[in-house]
Amino acid sequence: MKFVFIDGKEYVNTELIEPLRQYGEVELYQGVPDSDEEAIRRGRDADVIIFGIMQISNYVLDRLPKLKLLQFSGTGVNTFVDVVRAAEKGVGVLNIEGYGNMAVAEFAIALMFSAARQIPKGDASMKSGAWTITGMKGIEIDGSTIGVVGAGNIGSIVAKKAAALGADVLVYGRTRAEELSGKHNVQYVSLDELFRRSDIISLHLKVNEGTAGIIDRRLIDLMKSGAFLINTARAELIDNDALYEALAAGRIAGAAIDVYEQEPPADLRMAKLDNVIATPHIAFYTGKATDNSVSLSVKSIIAALGRSQSDPL
């Protein structure tokens, strides 16, 4: 059996993959394949492919005849591979949960500060040799209203941290956590009210049939003129054309974006706007979180191998 880490040798702690070697050969590749053909070359002999960054196209999937299992070392695998197509080909698809909750939550808070205090603009100004504060007046988190859309594992951490910073926190979520509304004095509201009242809005929903495109033009139009939108979740949550138009027109103050519909993005128009902070999907990227993602992926694969003993991969 052959296991291939197809897209991320630079963040794989090789000590953590040792348990796989008792089941077969393990091969690690550096970086994301630069083409579908390169992805096919890397994965053509693989029984199991472990991936965490690249999107696996149907073109690639159809050309990996030995493949039995895809292990995604993150959450939201359905935005990285066509799971229906994989199932039709008899390829199992697994992902993991909870490996980087704190990393993503802290990054969302960091983006809030960066946007609210115009930190990237100040840094760019200094690097260019200009000494100016023009256009850099910020807002304070303390006393601001922060809206958290989705109060699951990550969103609930963001809500707690924002409340600890002195913000008034509004939350939209399907279920209510008594700890948030009680101990942390977080207020649960409708999505419309959250968008109307918030100075900063941070998205933490999973993408599914009920949430794809949920942040539509109507909601964006409800935002305050001085409000910021933070997205460390999934780009598919948003009507990105509507968001771009609002940002380009200066209808809202700005956005901070770490996730894109296509990665790497072919269209960088949003990232190039002066009122947008754009990062290359790095919210998860800490040593602790990446180690967690590898170790949990290995455990997931071994569990799948155990379940399939009567019908080996």
C-alpha positions as CSV (number, residue, x, y, z in Angstrom):
1,M,0.0,0.0,0.0
2,K,1.2,3.5,-0.8
3,F,0.4,6.7,1.0
4,V,1.2,10.0,-0.7
5,F,1.2,13.4,0.9
6,I,0.6,15.2,-2.3
7,D,0.8,18.9,-1.5
8,G,2.6,19.9,1.7
9,K,5.9,18.4,2.7
10,E,7.0,21.7,4.1
11,Y,4.5,21.5,7.0
12,V,4.6,17.8,7.6
13,N,6.4,16.7,10.8
14,T,7.8,13.4,9.5
15,E,7.9,11.9,13.0
16,L,4.1,12.1,13.1
17,I,3.6,9.9,9.9
18,E,5.8,7.0,11.2
19,P,2.7,4.9,12.2
20,L,1.7,4.7,8.5
21,R,4.9,3.0,7.6
22,Q,3.8,-0.2,9.2
23,Y,1.1,-0.4,6.5
24,G,3.2,0.5,3.5
25,E,5.3,3.0,1.7
26,V,5.0,6.7,2.5
27,E,5.9,9.5,0.0
28,L,5.9,13.2,0.6
29,Y,6.0,15.9,-2.0
30,Q,7.1,19.6,-1.6
31,G,4.4,22.2,-2.3
32,V,1.2,22.2,-4.3
33,P,1.4,20.6,-7.8
34,D,1.7,23.3,-10.4
35,S,-0.7,21.5,-12.8
36,D,-3.2,18.7,-12.9
37,E,-0.7,16.6,-14.8
38,E,1.8,17.0,-12.0
39,A,-0.9,16.0,-9.5
40,I,-1.6,12.9,-11.5
41,R,2.2,12.1,-11.7
42,R,2.5,12.4,-7.9
43,G,-0.6,10.4,-7.2
44,R,-0.8,7.7,-9.9
45,D,0.6,4.9,-7.7
46,A,-1.2,6.0,-4.5
47,D,-3.7,3.9,-2.6
48,V,-4.2,6.8,-0.2
49,I,-3.7,10.5,-0.9
50,I,-3.4,13.0,2.0
51,F,-3.9,16.6,1.0
52,G,-4.6,19.9,2.7
53,I,-4.1,22.8,0.4
54,M,-4.8,21.8,-3.2
55,Q,-8.2,21.4,-4.9
56,I,-8.4,17.9,-6.5
57,S,-10.2,18.3,-9.8
58,N,-12.4,15.6,-11.4
59,Y,-9.9,15.5,-14.2
60,V,-7.3,14.3,-11.7
61,L,-9.7,12.1,-9.8
62,D,-10.6,10.2,-13.0
63,R,-6.9,9.5,-13.7
64,L,-5.9,7.9,-10.4
65,P,-7.0,4.2,-11.0
66,K,-5.3,2.8,-7.8
67,L,-6.8,5.4,-5.5
68,K,-9.0,4.0,-2.6
69,L,-9.0,6.8,-0.1
70,L,-8.6,10.6,0.0
71,Q,-7.7,12.0,3.4
72,F,-8.1,15.8,3.7
73,S,-6.1,17.2,6.6
74,G,-8.6,19.9,7.4
75,T,-12.3,20.6,7.5
76,G,-14.8,21.4,4.7
77,V,-13.4,18.8,2.3
78,N,-16.4,19.3,-0.1
79,T,-14.9,22.5,-1.3
80,F,-11.7,20.8,-2.2
81,V,-12.9,17.7,-4.0
82,D,-16.1,16.5,-5.6
83,V,-17.1,13.9,-2.9
84,V,-20.0,12.6,-5.0
85,R,-17.7,11.9,-7.9
86,A,-15.3,10.2,-5.6
87,A,-18.0,8.0,-4.2
88,E,-19.1,7.0,-7.7
89,K,-15.5,5.9,-8.3
90,G,-15.4,3.9,-5.0
91,V,-13.0,6.4,-3.4
92,G,-13.6,7.1,0.3
93,V,-13.2,10.8,1.4
94,L,-12.4,11.7,5.0
95,N,-11.6,15.0,6.7
96,I,-10.7,15.9,10.3
97,E,-12.2,18.3,12.8
98,G,-10.8,20.6,15.5
99,Y,-7.1,20.6,14.6
100,G,-6.7,24.4,14.4
101,N,-9.7,25.9,16.2
102,M,-7.5,28.2,18.3
103,A,-5.2,29.1,15.5
104,V,-8.1,30.2,13.3
105,A,-9.9,32.1,16.1
106,E,-6.7,34.0,17.0
107,F,-6.1,34.9,13.4
108,A,-9.7,36.2,13.0
109,I,-9.0,38.4,16.1
110,A,-5.7,39.5,14.6
111,L,-7.5,40.5,11.3
112,M,-10.0,42.5,13.4
113,F,-7.2,44.5,14.9
114,S,-5.4,44.9,11.6
115,A,-8.5,46.2,9.9
116,A,-9.8,48.4,12.8
117,R,-6.4,50.1,13.3
118,Q,-5.3,50.2,9.6
119,I,-2.1,48.4,10.5
120,P,-1.3,47.2,6.9
121,K,-1.7,50.8,5.6
122,G,0.7,52.1,8.3
123,D,3.2,49.4,7.5
124,A,3.0,50.0,3.7
125,S,3.4,53.7,4.3
126,M,6.6,53.3,6.3
127,K,8.1,50.8,3.9
128,S,7.5,53.3,1.0
129,G,9.3,56.0,3.0
130,A,6.2,58.1,3.6
131,W,5.5,59.5,7.1
132,T,1.8,60.1,7.2
133,I,-1.3,59.2,9.1
134,T,-3.7,60.2,6.4
135,G,-6.5,57.7,6.0
136,M,-5.4,55.7,9.0
137,K,-7.8,56.8,11.7
138,G,-9.0,53.6,13.4
139,I,-11.7,52.3,15.6
140,E,-11.3,50.7,19.0
141,I,-12.3,47.1,19.7
142,D,-13.3,48.0,23.2
143,G,-16.8,49.4,23.0
144,S,-17.3,48.3,19.4
145,T,-20.0,45.9,18.4
146,I,-18.6,42.7,16.9
147,G,-20.9,40.2,15.1
148,V,-19.9,36.5,15.0
149,V,-21.8,34.5,12.3
150,G,-21.7,30.9,13.4
151,A,-20.9,30.0,17.0
152,G,-19.5,26.5,16.7
153,N,-16.0,25.5,17.8
154,I,-14.2,28.4,16.3
155,G,-16.9,31.1,16.4
156,S,-17.5,30.5,20.1
157,I,-13.8,31.1,20.8
158,V,-13.9,34.3,18.8
159,A,-17.0,35.5,20.6
160,K,-15.4,34.9,24.0
161,K,-12.1,36.6,23.1
162,A,-14.0,39.6,21.6
163,A,-16.1,39.9,24.8
164,A,-12.9,39.8,26.9
165,L,-11.6,42.7,24.8
166,G,-14.5,44.8,25.9
167,A,-16.6,44.5,22.7
168,D,-20.4,44.1,22.7
169,V,-20.7,40.7,21.0
170,L,-23.7,39.6,18.8
171,V,-23.9,36.0,17.6
172,Y,-26.0,34.4,15.0
173,G,-26.2,30.6,15.2
174,R,-28.6,27.7,15.0
175,T,-28.0,26.6,18.5
176,R,-27.4,28.6,21.6
177,A,-24.6,28.0,24.1
178,E,-25.6,29.0,27.6
179,E,-22.0,29.8,28.5
180,L,-21.8,32.5,25.8
181,S,-25.1,34.2,26.6
182,G,-24.6,33.8,30.4
183,K,-20.9,34.0,31.5
184,H,-19.7,36.0,28.5
185,N,-22.8,38.2,28.1
186,V,-23.1,37.5,24.4
187,Q,-26.4,38.4,22.7
188,Y,-28.0,36.0,20.1
189,V,-29.7,37.9,17.3
190,S,-31.0,37.4,13.8
191,L,-28.6,37.6,10.9
192,D,-30.3,40.8,9.7
193,E,-29.9,42.5,13.1
194,L,-26.3,41.4,13.4
195,F,-25.4,42.9,10.0
196,R,-27.2,46.2,10.8
197,R,-25.6,46.7,14.2
198,S,-22.1,45.3,13.9
199,D,-18.9,47.4,13.5
200,I,-17.0,44.2,12.6
201,I,-18.5,41.0,11.4
202,S,-16.5,37.7,11.5
203,L,-17.7,34.6,9.6
204,H,-17.4,31.1,11.1
205,L,-20.0,29.0,9.3
206,K,-19.4,25.7,7.5
207,V,-20.4,25.6,3.8
208,N,-23.4,23.4,3.0
209,E,-26.7,23.7,1.0
210,G,-28.1,26.0,3.7
211,T,-25.2,28.4,4.1
212,A,-23.6,28.7,0.6
213,G,-24.2,32.3,-0.5
214,I,-25.9,33.2,2.8
215,I,-24.0,36.5,2.9
216,D,-25.9,38.0,0.0
217,R,-26.2,41.4,-1.5
218,R,-29.2,42.3,0.8
219,L,-27.2,41.5,3.9
220,I,-24.1,43.4,2.7
221,D,-26.3,46.4,2.0
222,L,-27.4,46.3,5.6
223,M,-23.9,46.9,6.9
224,K,-22.8,50.2,8.4
225,S,-20.7,52.4,6.2
226,G,-17.9,52.1,8.7
227,A,-18.1,48.3,9.1
228,F,-15.6,45.6,8.3
229,L,-16.2,42.0,7.2
230,I,-13.7,39.3,8.3
231,N,-13.7,35.9,6.5
232,T,-11.5,33.0,7.7
233,A,-14.2,30.4,7.0
234,R,-15.1,29.8,3.4
235,A,-15.4,32.1,0.4
236,E,-18.5,30.3,-0.8
237,L,-20.5,31.8,2.1
238,I,-20.5,35.2,0.4
239,D,-21.8,36.7,-2.8
240,N,-18.3,37.9,-3.7
241,D,-19.5,40.1,-6.6
242,A,-21.7,42.0,-4.2
243,L,-18.9,42.3,-1.6
244,Y,-16.5,43.5,-4.2
245,E,-18.9,46.2,-5.4
246,A,-19.5,47.4,-1.9
247,L,-15.8,47.6,-1.2
248,A,-14.9,49.2,-4.5
249,A,-17.5,51.9,-4.0
250,G,-16.5,52.5,-0.4
251,R,-20.0,51.6,0.7
252,I,-18.4,49.7,3.6
253,A,-15.1,50.4,5.3
254,G,-13.2,47.3,4.4
255,A,-12.7,43.5,4.6
256,A,-10.1,41.0,5.6
257,I,-10.1,37.8,3.6
258,D,-8.1,34.6,4.1
259,V,-10.2,32.2,1.9
260,Y,-11.1,32.2,-1.8
261,E,-13.5,30.3,-4.1
262,Q,-10.5,29.1,-6.1
263,E,-7.1,28.6,-4.4
264,P,-4.8,30.0,-5.5
265,P,-7.3,32.6,-6.8
266,A,-7.3,33.4,-10.5
267,D,-9.1,36.6,-9.8
268,L,-7.2,39.0,-7.5
269,R,-9.4,42.1,-8.0
270,M,-10.7,41.9,-4.4
271,A,-7.2,41.5,-2.9
272,K,-5.9,44.5,-4.8
273,L,-8.4,46.9,-3.3
274,D,-6.9,49.4,-0.9
275,N,-9.5,48.7,1.8
276,V,-9.0,44.9,1.7
277,I,-6.5,42.9,3.8
278,A,-5.8,39.7,1.8
279,T,-3.8,36.7,3.2
280,P,-3.1,33.3,1.4
281,H,-5.3,31.0,3.5
282,I,-2.9,31.0,6.5
283,A,-5.4,31.2,9.5
284,F,-4.7,27.6,10.3
285,Y,-0.9,27.8,9.8
286,T,0.8,27.5,13.1
287,G,3.2,24.7,14.2
288,K,0.8,23.3,16.7
289,A,-2.2,23.3,14.3
290,T,-0.3,21.7,11.4
291,D,1.1,19.0,13.7
292,N,-2.5,18.4,14.9
293,S,-3.7,18.1,11.3
294,V,-1.1,15.6,10.4
295,S,-1.5,13.4,13.5
296,L,-5.3,13.5,13.3
297,S,-5.1,12.6,9.6
298,V,-2.8,9.6,10.3
299,K,-5.2,8.4,13.1
300,S,-8.2,8.8,10.7
301,I,-6.4,6.7,8.0
302,I,-5.5,4.0,10.4
303,A,-9.0,3.9,11.7
304,A,-10.3,3.6,8.2
305,L,-7.9,0.7,7.5
306,G,-9.1,-1.0,10.7
307,R,-12.7,-0.6,9.6
308,S,-11.9,-2.1,6.2
309,Q,-10.1,-5.2,7.4
310,S,-12.8,-7.5,6.0
311,D,-12.7,-5.4,2.7
312,P,-9.1,-4.1,2.5
313,L,-8.3,-0.9,0.8
